[in-house]
Amino acid sequence: QVQLEESGGGLAQPGGSLRLSCAASGFTFRFYWMNWYRQAPGKERELVASISNTGTIINYQDSVKGRFGISRDNAKDMLYLQMNNLKPEDTAVYFCKVSDFESWGQGTQVTVSS
């Protein structure tokens, strides 16, 4: 079955950086689009970034454009999210998700605070 394990979250200061990782298994990773979502307290889960199976098409939510970078390593079945110039409003639990499947990992907490 699809398994997704996020890691790399933590506490960062405003303006700081974090790099999230997602280890995927249970499906043929290189065939599928991958996504990063986040859910802040009291808010709905929202799509942050998407990347095509080959990595050639990338989309971002407007609020993270120019600050976040999604990437993937199809040889390692890994998905990444480089987050720069973090803002307090980026505080959320971050999840990776494979398109076409409804499985979710446990998420990784990102807290941006001084």
Long-range contacts (C-beta under 8 A, 24 or more apart in sequence): 1-26, 1-103, 2-26, 2-27, 2-98, 2-101, 2-103, 3-103, 3-105, 4-95, 4-96, 4-97, 4-98, 4-103, 4-104, 4-105, 5-105, 5-106, 6-94, 6-95, 6-96, 6-105, 6-106, 6-107, 6-108, 7-108, 8-108, 9-93, 9-94, 9-108, 9-109, 9-110, 9-111, 10-109, 10-110, 10-111, 11-111, 11-112, 11-113, 12-86, 12-110, 12-111, 12-112, 13-86, 13-112, 13-113, 13-114, 14-86, 14-87, 14-88, 14-112, 14-113, 14-114, 15-85, 15-86, 16-86, 16-112, 17-82, 17-83, 17-84, 17-85, 17-86, 18-83, 18-86, 18-110, 19-80, 19-81, 19-82, 19-83, 20-80, 20-81, 20-83, 20-94, 20-96, 20-108, 20-110, 21-78, 21-79, 21-80, 22-78, 22-79, 22-80, 22-81, 22-96, 22-105, 23-77, 23-78, 24-77, 24-78, 24-79, 24-96, 24-98, 25-77, 27-98, 27-101, 29-72, 29-74, 29-77, 29-98, 30-54, 30-74, 32-98, 32-99, 32-100, 32-101, 33-98, 33-99, 33-100, 34-70, 34-72, 34-79, 34-96, 34-97, 34-98, 34-99, 35-96, 35-97, 35-98, 35-99, 36-70, 36-79, 36-81, 36-94, 36-95, 36-96, 36-97, 37-94, 37-95, 37-96, 37-97, 38-90, 38-92, 38-93, 38-94, 38-95, 38-110, 39-92, 39-93, 39-95, 39-107, 40-89, 40-91, 40-92, 41-92, 43-92, 45-95, 48-81, 48-94, 49-81, 50-99, 51-79, 63-89, 64-90, 83-110, 86-110, 86-112, 87-112, 88-112, 88-113
